[in-house]
Amino acid sequence: MTITRRELLEGLGLASAYAFAFGCGPPPKPARRAPEEFSGEVRAWLRDAVAAIHGAGLTGHALAVSRTHTVAAQDVLGAGVNHERADGVVLVARDAHGRREQITSDLTREGVAAAARALAGKATPARIEFGPPAPPAAVPKPDPAQLADSALLDSVAAIAKRDGGLSSRIVYASGLLEVDDAMVWSIAEHRDLEQRLYRVRRRITRIAWNGTRPILSEVSRAWSGGIHDQTFGDDELAYARDTALALMTPGAFADGDHALVLAPDVVAGIIDAATRVLWTARAARRPEIAARFAPDKLIGSAAVTLVDDPTVPNAYGGYRFDDAGELATAVPLIDHGKLVGRIARGRRPGHTGVLEPMPSHMRFAPGSSESALALDAGYLLEGHRNVLVDPASDRVVVAVQRALEVQRGQRTGRAYADIELVGDLTTLLGSITDATRATRVIGLRDDRDGLPRWRSIEAPWLRARGLVRARRSQA
Amino acid sequence: MIDRRSLVRALGREELADWVVIEREQELAVVEEVHRSELRTRWQLTVHADTPAGRGTAHVMVDADEGDADKVVEQAAVLARLSVGPAWATIPPSAPARVDLADPTLATGEPLAAAATIARLIPRRPGAAIDVRVTLLREHVTVQARQSFHTEWSATLARVDALVTQGAHAIAVAREARRADQLELVAGVDEAIADLRRLAAAGAVVPGPCAVILTADALLHGGLGVWEAFVTQADPVVARQGLTRYHERAPIAAGADAVAEPLSITSDGALPFGVRSSPLGDEGDAVRKFPLITRGIAAGLALTPREAALRQRDPNGGVRNLIVDAGTWDEKSTPDKTRVIEIRRLRGLEIDPYTGDADLELALSIDRATGAPFAGGTLRLDLIDVLARAKRSARTIRRGPYVGPAAVLIERADLI
C-alpha cells in the first residue's frame, strides 16, 4: 500500500494540491494596503449605508471585513507560502416584518452604496448618531503587514530544526504556520466598532508506517496575537515523534465497557460537536433537544463545567464583538453538570456568511488531578478523528486514532489503532469523575460554503467510562 | 477589480502550455427568517506549464476584488511550475455537452421572489410545524480556453432544507434540484411526517442477523448515500496506484457478474437538469456520459484531461449524476424465514474510501414481520460486495444527483 505526498497532504488538510505549492521559492505576495490605513474610509461608507437604510424607515446594521489567510508550510521535500484574500460587506435592514440582508464582495464606496440602494432604494439618508468612533484596533507584533514570506518560513523551519530525533521510520514530517488576519467593522445607530482578529495556528505532523497502516501524530497550538507569541516545547516535539513511531499491538481489541481517560483533543471534539448540534438556540427548535436539554437539567457529572467565553485574552476563537455587533461576554453553558445556557450569539462564517449561533472559545473547567493517567485499569483515548452527535437521540460515536492501555497509573505499552467510543452523550458526561489541572487549547478552523469558521476549546484530560470498540478489522 | 479580458491578456504574456478561465457570475438568494441576497463573481483559473521535467498544473480560485490580474496569473504560473509531474499533452477539445440547466421559472425576475415561490411549495399539514430555508443560486458561466474556444451557459440550482416537527420529534429534509418541479417537496414532507409518527412509537433495537431493506432516505443519506462507495473507486489517481478495491474490466466483487441482476452504474453529466450536469468540467473538458460498472464489471474511471492523456483516452468530466440500473425486485416481497429490517432513516454513514467498508448508524427502522418501528442500531457493511449482490427495486426515483432504484434488499447483515 502506498500513499502519495499529494494525497497525504489533501487527506490531512495540510494543503490543497490545487492551491498550495512547495518548492524553490514562494510566489509573490499581492500588494495590499494594511487595513488600518483605510479604516476611516470604510467606516464612512458603512455609516452612509446605515443612514440610507434608516432613511427608508428601516433599522440598519453594516458589517464589513477585509481578511487574509496565509499558510506557510514545510515538509520533507520543500517549503512554500500561500496567500488568499477576501473582502465582504453585509448590510442588514430590519422592520416589523422581518430582516433583509444584502451582501457584496465589493468593499468600495460604490460597492457599499449599491448594496445600500438594493435595500433602501433612493431614500434620503437619515441623521444618525453613531456614537464615538472606535479606538484603532491594536496591531499585533510583529506587524503582519511587515512580515515577509521568508519570516514565516523561517519560523516554521526553526521548529523543524529543533526536532533532531527524527527516525528513518518517519516517512512524512511537516510543519505548518497558518495566519488569519481579519479587520472587521460593525456600524449601527449608537455603535461604531472595529476589531483586528489575528489568529495563528501552528501544527506539526509526523507519520510512520505500522504494518499496512500509517500512524499519524499531530500536535498543534492556536492563539490570537503575534506569530512568535507561542511555540512548541521540546516535550511536544518528542510526543509527536514518539507517538508516530509507537508500534500498535497486533490482534483484536477487546470491545467492552472500560474506564477511560479522554485526551484534550478528544474532549474538544466531543464538546465542539455537542455544542454545535445540541446547545445552540437554533438547535433548541428541535423538540427532542428542547426536551432532553431543558434549562437546569442535569446532563453531566459535577466535574462538567463549560463556558463559552470570547473575552479570554489571546483565545483563537475570541473576539471583541460578534457579527451581529454585540459586545463579547462569557456565557456559562454547563455548571457542575447542570445545563444553564445556550449559544445564541450570531457569528457568520468568514464574517459574511449566513448568521448562525456558534461557539467562540469554550472552556471546560479544569479539575484537581495532577496526573492524566490516574486510572487503575483502562485506556487512554487520544487522536481525535471524528465525532457523530445525533440531534434526535442521545447517541454519540467518537472515533479516535489510538487507545493506549493503562494499568495502575502507567501505560502498559499496548496500543490499538482506529477505536471508537459509543453510547449516550449524557451517560458519557455523567461518567466523568475527574479532570486534570493541566489543560490544552485546541483551535478549530473549518469552512461552511467555502467560508472559514474559527473557534477554540480549552480542555483538560478527563476520567470517564464508556463502551469502546474497534472500528473495523485490525489487519 | 479583475475582469476576463485582463486575465486573458495576462495569461497570454506567460509561457503556458494551456489554460482555461471560467467566470461564474452568481446571484444567490436565501429565504428563511431573514431574506438574504448576494451578488458575486468567481473565477476559476487552470494553467498548465511545460518544463523539461514534465508538465505542472495549478488550479486557482480568484475573487473578483483581487486587485491585479498579472499577479494572479503570475502566482498561478509559479504554482504550476512547482507541481511538475509526468509530461502529457492537451487533447484537442471536444464539443461541450448539450444540456439544459436553467429552469425558466427560476431564471428570471427577482431571485428573492423566486426563492419565496419555492418556499410556498412546502405543504402545510395539520399538527406539523415546518421550518424552511430555501437557497436559490443563479449563475451565468463563461469559459474561455487557450485553444480558442469560448462557451457560456446559464444554470439555476435550488436547495431546500426543512425541519419537519411533529410532537416530540423532528426530521430534517433536504432536497436539491435545478427545476422547482423536481424538488418533490410534498412527498418529502409527507414521508417525514409518516416517519415522525413511527418515531413516536419506536421501540429499542434488537440486535441479530437479518436481511435489510434500505429505503430512499437511508439509501441516499447525505446525497448519494451508500452509492458514494463507487465514486471513490472511480478515482483514476487511486486506481493508478492500485489502491482501489477493484480494477477496470474485472468484477467489482467475487461473483458480482454472475448474480441474477448484475449491477450497472453510469455517470451522466449530460442529464437534463441534473444537479451535477454541466457542459464542461472545471478544466474545460467536455462532460460525457460513461459507465462506471457494467453488469458487475468495473467499466470506467473519472478522467480529468491529465488522467485521460496519460491513459491515451478522452476526458469525461468526472463522476457526475449517478444512474443506477433498476432491478425487478418487488419491494413488498421479502425473503422467507429471515428477519427483515426496513431501514427508513440513518443518523450517520461513514464509508472508507479505499475499502468500501461502511458504518451505518440507524435512526429509524421497521421490523417487517411485526411492523414495529425501532430507533437505533448499527450496521457494518462491505458496501461494494453487498450492493453488487443486492436486489434492486423495479420502482425508481430521481433525487438530487441520483436516478435509480427506490430501495435495495441486502439479504445478509448483522444488526448490532
Boltz contact constraints between the chains, C-beta under 6 A:
constraints:
  - contact:
      token1: [A, 2]
      token2: [B, 241]
      max_distance: 6.0
  - contact:
      token1: [A, 18]
      token2: [B, 59]
      max_distance: 6.0
  - contact:
      token1: [A, 21]
      token2: [B, 79]
      max_distance: 6.0
  - contact:
      token1: [A, 21]
      token2: [B, 82]
      max_distance: 6.0
  - contact:
      token1: [A, 23]
      token2: [B, 82]
      max_distance: 6.0
  - contact:
      token1: [A, 27]
      token2: [B, 75]
      max_distance: 6.0
  - contact:
      token1: [A, 27]
      token2: [B, 78]
      max_distance: 6.0
  - contact:
      token1: [A, 30]
      token2: [B, 71]
      max_distance: 6.0
  - contact:
      token1: [A, 86]
      token2: [B, 63]
      max_distance: 6.0
  - contact:
      token1: [A, 87]
      token2: [B, 65]
      max_distance: 6.0
  - contact:
      token1: [A, 99]
      token2: [B, 34]
      max_distance: 6.0
  - contact:
      token1: [A, 100]
      token2: [B, 35]
      max_distance: 6.0
  - contact:
      token1: [A, 101]
      token2: [B, 34]
      max_distance: 6.0
  - contact:
      token1: [A, 101]
      token2: [B, 36]
      max_distance: 6.0
  - contact:
      token1: [A, 102]
      token2: [B, 37]
      max_distance: 6.0
  - contact:
      token1: [A, 103]
      token2: [B, 38]
      max_distance: 6.0
  - contact:
      token1: [A, 105]
      token2: [B, 40]
      max_distance: 6.0
  - contact:
      token1: [A, 105]
      token2: [B, 65]
      max_distance: 6.0
  - contact:
      token1: [A, 286]
      token2: [B, 170]
      max_distance: 6.0
  - contact:
      token1: [A, 287]
      token2: [B, 165]
      max_distance: 6.0
  - contact:
      token1: [A, 287]
      token2: [B, 168]
      max_distance: 6.0
  - contact:
      token1: [A, 287]
      token2: [B, 170]
      max_distance: 6.0
  - contact:
      token1: [A, 288]
      token2: [B, 169]
      max_distance: 6.0
  - contact:
      token1: [A, 388]
      token2: [B, 348]
      max_distance: 6.0
  - contact:
      token1: [A, 390]
      token2: [B, 347]
      max_distance: 6.0
  - contact:
      token1: [A, 472]
      token2: [B, 357]
      max_distance: 6.0
